[in-house]
Amino acid sequence: MNGLKKILGILWIAVAVIVGYFGTTVLGIPKITSGKQEDLVFGIIILFVLMPIISGGMAIFGYYALTGEYSDDKI
């Protein structure tokens, strides 16, 4: 079971990188460069608020799973 947790930790880190890339290139930067004020506000919120929370949280979760913080033998 601990081996599965480590594999899933790698998967979570990979998903965090993919979500960060997708959020930046598809949602963030095009909204900032569109020229509309409502798109600019949405793009800033996506890039500087949501992307660090989402991708950072998933990467930290994956790192903890990879290093064994969620193993069964810890008390």
All heavy atoms as TSV, in Angstrom:
chain	resi	resn	atom	element	x	y	z
A	1	MET	N	N	0.820	-1.189	0.000
A	1	MET	CA	C	0.000	0.000	0.000
A	1	MET	C	C	0.868	1.259	0.000
A	1	MET	O	O	0.513	2.242	-0.621
A	1	MET	CB	C	-0.917	-0.041	1.221
A	1	MET	CG	C	-1.947	1.031	1.208
A	1	MET	SD	S	-3.127	0.691	-0.085
A	1	MET	CE	C	-4.252	2.006	0.136
A	2	ASN	N	N	1.995	1.219	0.712
A	2	ASN	CA	C	2.873	2.384	0.745
A	2	ASN	C	C	3.502	2.644	-0.620
A	2	ASN	O	O	3.743	3.792	-0.983
A	2	ASN	CB	C	3.951	2.225	1.811
A	2	ASN	CG	C	3.368	2.337	3.205
A	2	ASN	OD1	O	2.350	2.978	3.405
A	2	ASN	ND2	N	4.004	1.696	4.159
A	3	GLY	N	N	3.763	1.584	-1.372
A	3	GLY	CA	C	4.286	1.748	-2.727
A	3	GLY	C	C	3.288	2.445	-3.640
A	3	GLY	O	O	3.652	3.287	-4.462
A	4	LEU	N	N	2.021	2.089	-3.468
A	4	LEU	CA	C	0.962	2.740	-4.246
A	4	LEU	C	C	0.859	4.220	-3.894
A	4	LEU	O	O	0.665	5.061	-4.782
A	4	LEU	CB	C	-0.366	2.031	-3.999
A	4	LEU	CG	C	-1.584	2.623	-4.700
A	4	LEU	CD1	C	-1.440	2.480	-6.206
A	4	LEU	CD2	C	-2.844	1.943	-4.206
A	5	LYS	N	N	1.009	4.543	-2.630
A	5	LYS	CA	C	0.969	5.936	-2.203
A	5	LYS	C	C	2.111	6.738	-2.810
A	5	LYS	O	O	1.938	7.891	-3.187
A	5	LYS	CB	C	1.004	6.035	-0.681
A	5	LYS	CG	C	-0.257	5.538	-0.014
A	5	LYS	CD	C	-0.132	5.591	1.491
A	5	LYS	CE	C	-1.333	4.957	2.152
A	5	LYS	NZ	N	-1.212	4.922	3.604
A	6	LYS	N	N	3.287	6.123	-2.928
A	6	LYS	CA	C	4.423	6.817	-3.538
A	6	LYS	C	C	4.201	7.027	-5.035
A	6	LYS	O	O	4.530	8.073	-5.578
A	6	LYS	CB	C	5.712	6.053	-3.279
A	6	LYS	CG	C	6.113	6.123	-1.830
A	6	LYS	CD	C	7.447	5.497	-1.579
A	6	LYS	CE	C	7.720	5.601	-0.078
A	6	LYS	NZ	N	9.098	5.572	0.252
A	7	ILE	N	N	3.641	6.052	-5.690
A	7	ILE	CA	C	3.338	6.195	-7.116
A	7	ILE	C	C	2.296	7.295	-7.318
A	7	ILE	O	O	2.414	8.123	-8.231
A	7	ILE	CB	C	2.871	4.855	-7.704
A	7	ILE	CG1	C	4.024	3.864	-7.714
A	7	ILE	CG2	C	2.302	5.034	-9.107
A	7	ILE	CD1	C	3.623	2.462	-8.065
A	8	LEU	N	N	1.284	7.311	-6.479
A	8	LEU	CA	C	0.266	8.346	-6.586
A	8	LEU	C	C	0.823	9.730	-6.225
A	8	LEU	O	O	0.327	10.739	-6.717
A	8	LEU	CB	C	-0.939	8.002	-5.706
A	8	LEU	CG	C	-1.766	6.827	-6.202
A	8	LEU	CD1	C	-2.870	6.496	-5.209
A	8	LEU	CD2	C	-2.341	7.107	-7.570
A	9	GLY	N	N	1.849	9.772	-5.392
A	9	GLY	CA	C	2.516	11.038	-5.104
A	9	GLY	C	C	3.159	11.611	-6.348
A	9	GLY	O	O	3.069	12.811	-6.617
A	10	ILE	N	N	3.798	10.754	-7.127
A	10	ILE	CA	C	4.387	11.196	-8.397
A	10	ILE	C	C	3.278	11.674	-9.333
A	10	ILE	O	O	3.423	12.695	-10.025
A	10	ILE	CB	C	5.209	10.064	-9.033
A	10	ILE	CG1	C	6.413	9.740	-8.157
A	10	ILE	CG2	C	5.647	10.420	-10.443
A	10	ILE	CD1	C	7.156	8.494	-8.571
A	11	LEU	N	N	2.165	10.954	-9.346
A	11	LEU	CA	C	1.040	11.348	-10.189
A	11	LEU	C	C	0.490	12.714	-9.784
A	11	LEU	O	O	0.188	13.550	-10.639
A	11	LEU	CB	C	-0.058	10.286	-10.114
A	11	LEU	CG	C	-1.304	10.572	-10.931
A	11	LEU	CD1	C	-0.988	10.433	-12.412
A	11	LEU	CD2	C	-2.417	9.628	-10.539
A	12	TRP	N	N	0.356	12.956	-8.485
A	12	TRP	CA	C	-0.143	14.253	-8.018
A	12	TRP	C	C	0.800	15.389	-8.395
A	12	TRP	O	O	0.358	16.486	-8.756
A	12	TRP	CB	C	-0.344	14.245	-6.502
A	12	TRP	CG	C	-1.666	13.679	-6.097
A	12	TRP	CD1	C	-1.873	12.484	-5.494
A	12	TRP	CD2	C	-2.952	14.260	-6.286
A	12	TRP	NE1	N	-3.209	12.296	-5.296
A	12	TRP	CE2	C	-3.904	13.373	-5.765
A	12	TRP	CE3	C	-3.383	15.451	-6.844
A	12	TRP	CZ2	C	-5.256	13.640	-5.796
A	12	TRP	CZ3	C	-4.749	15.713	-6.875
A	12	TRP	CH2	C	-5.662	14.819	-6.356
A	13	ILE	N	N	2.092	15.164	-8.331
A	13	ILE	CA	C	3.050	16.193	-8.727
A	13	ILE	C	C	2.936	16.467	-10.227
A	13	ILE	O	O	2.962	17.623	-10.666
A	13	ILE	CB	C	4.477	15.790	-8.323
A	13	ILE	CG1	C	4.592	15.780	-6.790
A	13	ILE	CG2	C	5.507	16.726	-8.930
A	13	ILE	CD1	C	5.883	15.198	-6.269
A	14	ALA	N	N	2.777	15.415	-11.018
A	14	ALA	CA	C	2.617	15.588	-12.462
A	14	ALA	C	C	1.326	16.341	-12.785
A	14	ALA	O	O	1.309	17.225	-13.653
A	14	ALA	CB	C	2.633	14.237	-13.159
A	15	VAL	N	N	0.252	16.016	-12.093
A	15	VAL	CA	C	-1.015	16.718	-12.304
A	15	VAL	C	C	-0.890	18.192	-11.905
A	15	VAL	O	O	-1.435	19.072	-12.574
A	15	VAL	CB	C	-2.156	16.021	-11.534
A	15	VAL	CG1	C	-3.407	16.868	-11.495
A	15	VAL	CG2	C	-2.458	14.678	-12.153
A	16	ALA	N	N	-0.141	18.478	-10.850
A	16	ALA	CA	C	0.065	19.869	-10.437
A	16	ALA	C	C	0.798	20.657	-11.511
A	16	ALA	O	O	0.456	21.813	-11.790
A	16	ALA	CB	C	0.837	19.911	-9.119
A	17	VAL	N	N	1.791	20.041	-12.141
A	17	VAL	CA	C	2.523	20.715	-13.216
A	17	VAL	C	C	1.610	20.942	-14.417
A	17	VAL	O	O	1.601	22.037	-15.014
A	17	VAL	CB	C	3.768	19.899	-13.610
A	17	VAL	CG1	C	4.407	20.438	-14.864
A	17	VAL	CG2	C	4.762	19.877	-12.462
A	18	ILE	N	N	0.817	19.959	-14.766
A	18	ILE	CA	C	-0.091	20.085	-15.906
A	18	ILE	C	C	-1.149	21.155	-15.649
A	18	ILE	O	O	-1.439	21.988	-16.520
A	18	ILE	CB	C	-0.742	18.727	-16.230
A	18	ILE	CG1	C	0.309	17.764	-16.752
A	18	ILE	CG2	C	-1.880	18.870	-17.223
A	18	ILE	CD1	C	-0.147	16.329	-16.844
A	19	VAL	N	N	-1.725	21.164	-14.467
A	19	VAL	CA	C	-2.733	22.168	-14.122
A	19	VAL	C	C	-2.119	23.564	-14.094
A	19	VAL	O	O	-2.736	24.535	-14.553
A	19	VAL	CB	C	-3.403	21.821	-12.768
A	19	VAL	CG1	C	-4.203	22.980	-12.222
A	19	VAL	CG2	C	-4.286	20.608	-12.933
A	20	GLY	N	N	-0.909	23.680	-13.582
A	20	GLY	CA	C	-0.232	24.977	-13.586
A	20	GLY	C	C	0.025	25.481	-14.989
A	20	GLY	O	O	-0.185	26.665	-15.296
A	21	TYR	N	N	0.464	24.597	-15.867
A	21	TYR	CA	C	0.696	24.981	-17.259
A	21	TYR	C	C	-0.607	25.370	-17.947
A	21	TYR	O	O	-0.688	26.397	-18.618
A	21	TYR	CB	C	1.366	23.833	-18.008
A	21	TYR	CG	C	1.562	24.113	-19.475
A	21	TYR	CD1	C	2.587	24.949	-19.905
A	21	TYR	CD2	C	0.721	23.555	-20.431
A	21	TYR	CE1	C	2.767	25.220	-21.247
A	21	TYR	CE2	C	0.887	23.819	-21.774
A	21	TYR	CZ	C	1.915	24.655	-22.173
A	21	TYR	OH	O	2.079	24.918	-23.505
A	22	PHE	N	N	-1.644	24.550	-17.784
A	22	PHE	CA	C	-2.941	24.818	-18.399
A	22	PHE	C	C	-3.533	26.121	-17.875
A	22	PHE	O	O	-4.032	26.940	-18.640
A	22	PHE	CB	C	-3.896	23.655	-18.129
A	22	PHE	CG	C	-5.291	23.887	-18.630
A	22	PHE	CD1	C	-5.578	23.754	-19.976
A	22	PHE	CD2	C	-6.301	24.235	-17.758
A	22	PHE	CE1	C	-6.866	23.967	-20.438
A	22	PHE	CE2	C	-7.592	24.446	-18.209
A	22	PHE	CZ	C	-7.872	24.308	-19.560
A	23	GLY	N	N	-3.484	26.314	-16.582
A	23	GLY	CA	C	-4.051	27.533	-15.998
A	23	GLY	C	C	-3.325	28.782	-16.433
A	23	GLY	O	O	-3.924	29.842	-16.596
A	24	THR	N	N	-2.027	28.681	-16.641
A	24	THR	CA	C	-1.263	29.843	-17.068
A	24	THR	C	C	-1.455	30.129	-18.548
A	24	THR	O	O	-1.714	31.272	-18.933
A	24	THR	CB	C	0.235	29.617	-16.773
A	24	THR	OG1	O	0.386	29.365	-15.379
A	24	THR	CG2	C	1.044	30.826	-17.148
A	25	THR	N	N	-1.344	29.106	-19.383
A	25	THR	CA	C	-1.367	29.345	-20.824
A	25	THR	C	C	-2.764	29.469	-21.407
A	25	THR	O	O	-2.943	30.156	-22.413
A	25	THR	CB	C	-0.625	28.228	-21.570
A	25	THR	OG1	O	-1.244	26.984	-21.282
A	25	THR	CG2	C	0.831	28.204	-21.178
A	26	VAL	N	N	-3.751	28.812	-20.831
A	26	VAL	CA	C	-5.098	28.846	-21.399
A	26	VAL	C	C	-5.991	29.845	-20.671
A	26	VAL	O	O	-6.767	30.567	-21.304
A	26	VAL	CB	C	-5.724	27.432	-21.383
A	26	VAL	CG1	C	-7.152	27.454	-21.843
A	26	VAL	CG2	C	-4.903	26.494	-22.240
A	27	LEU	N	N	-5.894	29.919	-19.374
A	27	LEU	CA	C	-6.786	30.791	-18.620
A	27	LEU	C	C	-6.161	32.128	-18.236
A	27	LEU	O	O	-6.832	33.158	-18.296
A	27	LEU	CB	C	-7.254	30.079	-17.334
A	27	LEU	CG	C	-8.124	28.855	-17.530
A	27	LEU	CD1	C	-8.383	28.187	-16.190
A	27	LEU	CD2	C	-9.410	29.214	-18.197
A	28	GLY	N	N	-4.915	32.137	-17.832
A	28	GLY	CA	C	-4.322	33.354	-17.275
A	28	GLY	C	C	-3.843	34.360	-18.292
A	28	GLY	O	O	-4.353	35.481	-18.382
A	29	ILE	N	N	-2.859	34.004	-19.074
A	29	ILE	CA	C	-2.221	34.946	-19.991
A	29	ILE	C	C	-3.174	35.439	-21.084
A	29	ILE	O	O	-3.198	36.639	-21.366
A	29	ILE	CB	C	-0.933	34.333	-20.575
A	29	ILE	CG1	C	0.092	34.192	-19.448
A	29	ILE	CG2	C	-0.377	35.193	-21.700
A	29	ILE	CD1	C	1.359	33.491	-19.844
A	30	PRO	N	N	-3.990	34.586	-21.715
A	30	PRO	CA	C	-4.921	35.123	-22.719
A	30	PRO	C	C	-5.938	36.111	-22.140
A	30	PRO	O	O	-6.339	37.051	-22.826
A	30	PRO	CB	C	-5.626	33.884	-23.265
A	30	PRO	CG	C	-4.683	32.778	-23.029
A	30	PRO	CD	C	-3.977	33.120	-21.755
A	31	LYS	N	N	-6.343	35.902	-20.914
A	31	LYS	CA	C	-7.287	36.844	-20.298
A	31	LYS	C	C	-6.618	38.180	-20.001
A	31	LYS	O	O	-7.245	39.224	-20.132
A	31	LYS	CB	C	-7.865	36.261	-18.998
A	31	LYS	CG	C	-8.768	35.094	-19.204
A	31	LYS	CD	C	-10.040	35.516	-19.888
A	31	LYS	CE	C	-10.988	34.347	-20.004
A	31	LYS	NZ	N	-12.218	34.716	-20.677
A	32	ILE	N	N	-5.366	38.163	-19.603
A	32	ILE	CA	C	-4.668	39.401	-19.296
A	32	ILE	C	C	-4.414	40.206	-20.577
A	32	ILE	O	O	-4.521	41.428	-20.583
A	32	ILE	CB	C	-3.359	39.111	-18.545
A	32	ILE	CG1	C	-3.684	38.683	-17.122
A	32	ILE	CG2	C	-2.438	40.319	-18.524
A	32	ILE	CD1	C	-2.493	38.338	-16.285
A	33	THR	N	N	-4.115	39.538	-21.661
A	33	THR	CA	C	-3.783	40.235	-22.909
A	33	THR	C	C	-4.992	40.520	-23.791
A	33	THR	O	O	-4.823	41.031	-24.899
A	33	THR	CB	C	-2.762	39.406	-23.717
A	33	THR	OG1	O	-3.325	38.125	-24.001
A	33	THR	CG2	C	-1.464	39.259	-22.947
A	34	SER	N	N	-6.215	40.212	-23.355
A	34	SER	CA	C	-7.398	40.424	-24.199
A	34	SER	C	C	-7.762	41.900	-24.341
A	34	SER	O	O	-8.358	42.293	-25.329
A	34	SER	CB	C	-8.589	39.649	-23.651
A	34	SER	OG	O	-9.067	40.249	-22.471
A	35	GLY	N	N	-7.440	42.724	-23.364
A	35	GLY	CA	C	-7.732	44.148	-23.446
A	35	GLY	C	C	-9.004	44.574	-22.736
A	35	GLY	O	O	-9.238	45.770	-22.559
A	36	LYS	N	N	-9.840	43.660	-22.338
A	36	LYS	CA	C	-11.069	44.003	-21.607
A	36	LYS	C	C	-10.768	44.046	-20.118
A	36	LYS	O	O	-9.988	43.252	-19.606
A	36	LYS	CB	C	-12.150	42.965	-21.874
A	36	LYS	CG	C	-12.585	42.872	-23.312
A	36	LYS	CD	C	-13.635	41.783	-23.448
A	36	LYS	CE	C	-13.962	41.524	-24.883
A	36	LYS	NZ	N	-14.883	40.395	-25.013
A	37	GLN	N	N	-11.437	44.965	-19.425
A	37	GLN	CA	C	-11.157	45.124	-17.999
A	37	GLN	C	C	-11.618	43.913	-17.190
A	37	GLN	O	O	-10.917	43.471	-16.285
A	37	GLN	CB	C	-11.818	46.382	-17.457
A	37	GLN	CG	C	-11.474	46.636	-16.008
A	37	GLN	CD	C	-12.068	47.935	-15.493
A	37	GLN	OE1	O	-12.763	48.620	-16.212
A	37	GLN	NE2	N	-11.794	48.243	-14.252
A	38	GLU	N	N	-12.787	43.368	-17.516
A	38	GLU	CA	C	-13.270	42.211	-16.743
A	38	GLU	C	C	-12.397	40.984	-16.988
A	38	GLU	O	O	-12.207	40.161	-16.099
A	38	GLU	CB	C	-14.739	41.908	-17.047
A	38	GLU	CG	C	-15.039	41.585	-18.483
A	38	GLU	CD	C	-15.397	42.807	-19.320
A	38	GLU	OE1	O	-15.310	43.935	-18.832
A	38	GLU	OE2	O	-15.755	42.604	-20.479
A	39	ASP	N	N	-11.837	40.846	-18.188
A	39	ASP	CA	C	-10.911	39.749	-18.445
A	39	ASP	C	C	-9.586	39.961	-17.725
A	39	ASP	O	O	-8.970	39.009	-17.270
A	39	ASP	CB	C	-10.656	39.597	-19.944
A	39	ASP	CG	C	-11.822	38.953	-20.675
A	39	ASP	OD1	O	-12.697	38.379	-20.006
A	39	ASP	OD2	O	-11.841	39.030	-21.912
A	40	LEU	N	N	-9.158	41.206	-17.622
A	40	LEU	CA	C	-7.912	41.513	-16.917
A	40	LEU	C	C	-8.016	41.140	-15.444
A	40	LEU	O	O	-7.116	40.508	-14.891
A	40	LEU	CB	C	-7.573	42.996	-17.067
A	40	LEU	CG	C	-6.318	43.474	-16.342
A	40	LEU	CD1	C	-5.080	42.836	-16.952
A	40	LEU	CD2	C	-6.220	44.978	-16.404
A	41	VAL	N	N	-9.129	41.483	-14.820
A	41	VAL	CA	C	-9.323	41.150	-13.402
A	41	VAL	C	C	-9.371	39.632	-13.211
A	41	VAL	O	O	-8.740	39.087	-12.305
A	41	VAL	CB	C	-10.609	41.816	-12.862
A	41	VAL	CG1	C	-10.950	41.314	-11.471
A	41	VAL	CG2	C	-10.467	43.321	-12.867
A	42	PHE	N	N	-10.096	38.943	-14.084
A	42	PHE	CA	C	-10.184	37.484	-13.994
A	42	PHE	C	C	-8.816	36.840	-14.204
A	42	PHE	O	O	-8.449	35.897	-13.496
A	42	PHE	CB	C	-11.194	36.956	-15.018
A	42	PHE	CG	C	-11.378	35.479	-14.987
A	42	PHE	CD1	C	-12.018	34.867	-13.921
A	42	PHE	CD2	C	-10.902	34.691	-16.013
A	42	PHE	CE1	C	-12.185	33.500	-13.884
A	42	PHE	CE2	C	-11.061	33.321	-15.995
A	42	PHE	CZ	C	-11.710	32.733	-14.927
A	43	GLY	N	N	-8.047	37.345	-15.170
A	43	GLY	CA	C	-6.722	36.799	-15.435
A	43	GLY	C	C	-5.772	36.993	-14.269
A	43	GLY	O	O	-4.984	36.106	-13.943
A	44	ILE	N	N	-5.837	38.156	-13.628
A	44	ILE	CA	C	-4.987	38.413	-12.465
A	44	ILE	C	C	-5.359	37.485	-11.315
A	44	ILE	O	O	-4.484	36.933	-10.644
A	44	ILE	CB	C	-5.071	39.894	-12.054
A	44	ILE	CG1	C	-4.356	40.755	-13.095
A	44	ILE	CG2	C	-4.473	40.122	-10.674
A	44	ILE	CD1	C	-4.539	42.239	-12.899
A	45	ILE	N	N	-6.656	37.289	-11.117
A	45	ILE	CA	C	-7.104	36.385	-10.048
A	45	ILE	C	C	-6.641	34.961	-10.333
A	45	ILE	O	O	-6.144	34.265	-9.440
A	45	ILE	CB	C	-8.634	36.457	-9.877
A	45	ILE	CG1	C	-9.033	37.808	-9.293
A	45	ILE	CG2	C	-9.142	35.321	-8.995
A	45	ILE	CD1	C	-10.516	38.063	-9.292
A	46	ILE	N	N	-6.770	34.521	-11.572
A	46	ILE	CA	C	-6.346	33.169	-11.934
A	46	ILE	C	C	-4.846	32.993	-11.719
A	46	ILE	O	O	-4.395	32.037	-11.096
A	46	ILE	CB	C	-6.724	32.855	-13.394
A	46	ILE	CG1	C	-8.219	32.678	-13.548
A	46	ILE	CG2	C	-6.002	31.617	-13.902
A	46	ILE	CD1	C	-8.784	31.449	-12.894
A	47	LEU	N	N	-4.052	33.933	-12.259
A	47	LEU	CA	C	-2.594	33.768	-12.225
A	47	LEU	C	C	-1.988	33.926	-10.838
A	47	LEU	O	O	-1.112	33.162	-10.449
A	47	LEU	CB	C	-1.930	34.776	-13.171
A	47	LEU	CG	C	-1.871	34.387	-14.625
A	47	LEU	CD1	C	-1.218	35.492	-15.437
A	47	LEU	CD2	C	-1.121	33.105	-14.819
A	48	PHE	N	N	-2.435	34.923	-10.105
A	48	PHE	CA	C	-1.734	35.258	-8.865
A	48	PHE	C	C	-2.422	34.770	-7.590
A	48	PHE	O	O	-1.816	34.796	-6.523
A	48	PHE	CB	C	-1.525	36.770	-8.783
A	48	PHE	CG	C	-0.672	37.292	-9.899
A	48	PHE	CD1	C	-1.213	38.093	-10.885
A	48	PHE	CD2	C	0.660	36.945	-9.978
A	48	PHE	CE1	C	-0.430	38.562	-11.920
A	48	PHE	CE2	C	1.458	37.405	-11.009
A	48	PHE	CZ	C	0.904	38.215	-11.991
A	49	VAL	N	N	-3.667	34.298	-7.699
A	49	VAL	CA	C	-4.357	33.803	-6.509
A	49	VAL	C	C	-4.631	32.303	-6.622
A	49	VAL	O	O	-4.214	31.519	-5.771
A	49	VAL	CB	C	-5.667	34.578	-6.249
A	49	VAL	CG1	C	-6.412	34.017	-5.064
A	49	VAL	CG2	C	-5.388	36.064	-6.055
A	50	LEU	N	N	-5.339	31.918	-7.675
A	50	LEU	CA	C	-5.796	30.533	-7.759
A	50	LEU	C	C	-4.710	29.539	-8.181
A	50	LEU	O	O	-4.641	28.443	-7.638
A	50	LEU	CB	C	-6.988	30.434	-8.716
A	50	LEU	CG	C	-8.249	31.148	-8.247
A	50	LEU	CD1	C	-9.340	31.036	-9.287
A	50	LEU	CD2	C	-8.724	30.593	-6.931
A	51	MET	N	N	-3.882	29.896	-9.149
A	51	MET	CA	C	-2.853	28.957	-9.610
A	51	MET	C	C	-1.860	28.571	-8.520
A	51	MET	O	O	-1.549	27.386	-8.382
A	51	MET	CB	C	-2.115	29.507	-10.829
A	51	MET	CG	C	-2.839	29.311	-12.133
A	51	MET	SD	S	-3.143	27.591	-12.535
A	51	MET	CE	C	-4.840	27.410	-12.084
A	52	PRO	N	N	-1.352	29.502	-7.713
A	52	PRO	CA	C	-0.463	29.058	-6.625
A	52	PRO	C	C	-1.169	28.167	-5.601
A	52	PRO	O	O	-0.578	27.208	-5.106
A	52	PRO	CB	C	0.002	30.363	-5.975
A	52	PRO	CG	C	-0.155	31.387	-7.016
A	52	PRO	CD	C	-1.342	30.965	-7.823
A	53	ILE	N	N	-2.428	28.462	-5.308
A	53	ILE	CA	C	-3.159	27.652	-4.332
A	53	ILE	C	C	-3.420	26.255	-4.881
A	53	ILE	O	O	-3.166	25.250	-4.210
A	53	ILE	CB	C	-4.481	28.333	-3.936
A	53	ILE	CG1	C	-4.204	29.618	-3.156
A	53	ILE	CG2	C	-5.363	27.397	-3.124
A	53	ILE	CD1	C	-5.430	30.462	-2.907
A	54	ILE	N	N	-3.912	26.170	-6.117
A	54	ILE	CA	C	-4.294	24.880	-6.690
A	54	ILE	C	C	-3.071	24.014	-6.980
A	54	ILE	O	O	-2.944	22.896	-6.476
A	54	ILE	CB	C	-5.137	25.093	-7.958
A	54	ILE	CG1	C	-6.472	25.741	-7.602
A	54	ILE	CG2	C	-5.371	23.768	-8.678
A	54	ILE	CD1	C	-7.254	26.232	-8.805
A	55	SER	N	N	-2.163	24.528	-7.798
A	55	SER	CA	C	-1.025	23.693	-8.189
A	55	SER	C	C	-0.043	23.502	-7.042
A	55	SER	O	O	0.541	22.426	-6.895
A	55	SER	CB	C	-0.316	24.279	-9.412
A	55	SER	OG	O	0.192	25.556	-9.121
A	56	GLY	N	N	0.130	24.503	-6.205
A	56	GLY	CA	C	1.007	24.353	-5.042
A	56	GLY	C	C	0.465	23.350	-4.047
A	56	GLY	O	O	1.214	22.535	-3.504
A	57	GLY	N	N	-0.821	23.376	-3.817
A	57	GLY	CA	C	-1.439	22.421	-2.891
A	57	GLY	C	C	-1.338	20.993	-3.388
A	57	GLY	O	O	-1.027	20.078	-2.627
A	58	MET	N	N	-1.575	20.800	-4.680
A	58	MET	CA	C	-1.462	19.448	-5.222
A	58	MET	C	C	-0.019	18.965	-5.222
A	58	MET	O	O	0.246	17.788	-4.969
A	58	MET	CB	C	-2.051	19.392	-6.626
A	58	MET	CG	C	-3.544	19.540	-6.601
A	58	MET	SD	S	-4.471	19.203	-8.119
A	58	MET	CE	C	-3.421	19.584	-9.433
A	59	ALA	N	N	0.923	19.862	-5.492
A	59	ALA	CA	C	2.336	19.466	-5.490
A	59	ALA	C	C	2.799	19.124	-4.079
A	59	ALA	O	O	3.546	18.154	-3.886
A	59	ALA	CB	C	3.191	20.585	-6.072
A	60	ILE	N	N	2.379	19.882	-3.085
A	60	ILE	CA	C	2.751	19.586	-1.696
A	60	ILE	C	C	2.139	18.253	-1.251
A	60	ILE	O	O	2.793	17.446	-0.594
A	60	ILE	CB	C	2.341	20.739	-0.766
A	60	ILE	CG1	C	3.226	21.948	-1.034
A	60	ILE	CG2	C	2.424	20.332	0.702
A	60	ILE	CD1	C	2.780	23.203	-0.313
A	61	PHE	N	N	0.884	18.029	-1.622
A	61	PHE	CA	C	0.239	16.760	-1.301
A	61	PHE	C	C	0.990	15.593	-1.936
A	61	PHE	O	O	1.229	14.566	-1.298
A	61	PHE	CB	C	-1.215	16.786	-1.781
A	61	PHE	CG	C	-1.985	15.549	-1.457
A	61	PHE	CD1	C	-2.403	15.287	-0.174
A	61	PHE	CD2	C	-2.297	14.636	-2.458
A	61	PHE	CE1	C	-3.113	14.143	0.129
A	61	PHE	CE2	C	-3.000	13.498	-2.175
A	61	PHE	CZ	C	-3.410	13.249	-0.879
A	62	GLY	N	N	1.390	15.748	-3.196
A	62	GLY	CA	C	2.160	14.707	-3.878
A	62	GLY	C	C	3.523	14.494	-3.252
A	62	GLY	O	O	3.993	13.362	-3.137
A	63	TYR	N	N	4.175	15.580	-2.840
A	63	TYR	CA	C	5.485	15.469	-2.192
A	63	TYR	C	C	5.377	14.717	-0.872
A	63	TYR	O	O	6.201	13.844	-0.585
A	63	TYR	CB	C	6.068	16.860	-1.966
A	63	TYR	CG	C	7.327	16.854	-1.144
A	63	TYR	CD1	C	8.524	16.422	-1.691
A	63	TYR	CD2	C	7.325	17.248	0.194
A	63	TYR	CE1	C	9.687	16.403	-0.944
A	63	TYR	CE2	C	8.470	17.233	0.947
A	63	TYR	CZ	C	9.650	16.812	0.377
A	63	TYR	OH	O	10.788	16.780	1.137
A	64	TYR	N	N	4.364	15.034	-0.089
A	64	TYR	CA	C	4.180	14.326	1.179
A	64	TYR	C	C	3.870	12.843	0.952
A	64	TYR	O	O	4.329	11.983	1.694
A	64	TYR	CB	C	3.076	14.959	2.010
A	64	TYR	CG	C	3.481	16.240	2.693
A	64	TYR	CD1	C	2.529	17.166	3.088
A	64	TYR	CD2	C	4.806	16.529	2.948
A	64	TYR	CE1	C	2.892	18.339	3.711
A	64	TYR	CE2	C	5.185	17.698	3.571
A	64	TYR	CZ	C	4.222	18.604	3.956
A	64	TYR	OH	O	4.583	19.764	4.572
A	65	ALA	N	N	3.076	12.546	-0.069
A	65	ALA	CA	C	2.785	11.143	-0.373
A	65	ALA	C	C	4.047	10.432	-0.863
A	65	ALA	O	O	4.273	9.269	-0.542
A	65	ALA	CB	C	1.689	11.050	-1.424
A	66	LEU	N	N	4.884	11.121	-1.614
A	66	LEU	CA	C	6.108	10.531	-2.144
A	66	LEU	C	C	7.136	10.276	-1.049
A	66	LEU	O	O	7.834	9.266	-1.066
A	66	LEU	CB	C	6.698	11.445	-3.214
A	66	LEU	CG	C	7.893	10.949	-4.002
A	66	LEU	CD1	C	7.515	9.704	-4.791
A	66	LEU	CD2	C	8.379	12.034	-4.941
A	67	THR	N	N	7.223	11.174	-0.071
A	67	THR	CA	C	8.218	11.009	0.987
A	67	THR	C	C	7.753	10.095	2.115
A	67	THR	O	O	8.527	9.810	3.019
A	67	THR	CB	C	8.603	12.371	1.589
A	67	THR	OG1	O	7.436	13.021	2.093
A	67	THR	CG2	C	9.292	13.240	0.550
A	68	GLY	N	N	6.516	9.652	2.082
A	68	GLY	CA	C	6.050	8.695	3.076
A	68	GLY	C	C	5.397	9.314	4.299
A	68	GLY	O	O	5.287	8.653	5.333
A	69	GLU	N	N	4.957	10.537	4.212
A	69	GLU	CA	C	4.297	11.166	5.360
A	69	GLU	C	C	2.955	10.515	5.673
A	69	GLU	O	O	2.469	10.606	6.789
A	69	GLU	CB	C	4.076	12.660	5.088
A	69	GLU	CG	C	5.342	13.475	5.058
A	69	GLU	CD	C	5.991	13.597	6.424
A	69	GLU	OE1	O	5.269	13.671	7.439
A	69	GLU	OE2	O	7.220	13.594	6.470
A	70	TYR	N	N	2.358	9.870	4.692
A	70	TYR	CA	C	1.066	9.233	4.886
A	70	TYR	C	C	1.192	7.720	5.062
A	70	TYR	O	O	0.224	6.993	4.904
A	70	TYR	CB	C	0.142	9.522	3.704
A	70	TYR	CG	C	-0.128	10.972	3.480
A	70	TYR	CD1	C	0.221	11.594	2.293
A	70	TYR	CD2	C	-0.717	11.752	4.459
A	70	TYR	CE1	C	-0.012	12.936	2.088
A	70	TYR	CE2	C	-0.955	13.086	4.271
A	70	TYR	CZ	C	-0.600	13.675	3.072
A	70	TYR	OH	O	-0.846	15.012	2.876
A	71	SER	N	N	2.376	7.244	5.396
A	71	SER	CA	C	2.551	5.799	5.546
A	71	SER	C	C	1.841	5.300	6.792
A	71	SER	O	O	1.601	6.040	7.738
A	71	SER	CB	C	4.036	5.446	5.583
A	71	SER	OG	O	4.641	5.996	6.732
A	72	ASP	N	N	1.551	4.026	6.802
A	72	ASP	CA	C	0.759	3.425	7.878
A	72	ASP	C	C	1.570	3.230	9.159
A	72	ASP	O	O	0.996	3.143	10.237
A	72	ASP	CB	C	0.220	2.071	7.427
A	72	ASP	CG	C	-0.761	2.212	6.279
A	72	ASP	OD1	O	-1.384	3.295	6.163
A	72	ASP	OD2	O	-0.888	1.254	5.505
A	73	ASP	N	N	2.887	3.169	9.081
A	73	ASP	CA	C	3.674	2.865	10.256
A	73	ASP	C	C	4.034	4.103	11.082
A	73	ASP	O	O	4.643	3.980	12.125
A	73	ASP	CB	C	4.951	2.109	9.870
A	73	ASP	CG	C	5.805	2.898	8.882
A	73	ASP	OD1	O	5.308	3.873	8.311
A	73	ASP	OD2	O	6.965	2.486	8.667
A	74	LYS	N	N	3.637	5.284	10.657
A	74	LYS	CA	C	3.920	6.502	11.443
A	74	LYS	C	C	2.816	6.716	12.464
A	74	LYS	O	O	1.656	6.426	12.234
A	74	LYS	CB	C	4.018	7.712	10.531
A	74	LYS	CG	C	5.260	7.676	9.702
A	74	LYS	CD	C	5.558	9.029	9.161
A	74	LYS	CE	C	6.877	8.934	8.440
A	74	LYS	NZ	N	7.546	10.163	8.353
A	75	ILE	N	N	3.202	7.246	13.616
A	75	ILE	CA	C	2.213	7.504	14.666
A	75	ILE	C	C	2.135	8.976	14.916
A	75	ILE	O	O	3.014	9.718	14.901
A	75	ILE	CB	C	2.568	6.753	15.950
A	75	ILE	CG1	C	2.494	5.263	15.683
A	75	ILE	CG2	C	1.635	7.143	17.062
A	75	ILE	CD1	C	2.906	4.403	16.856
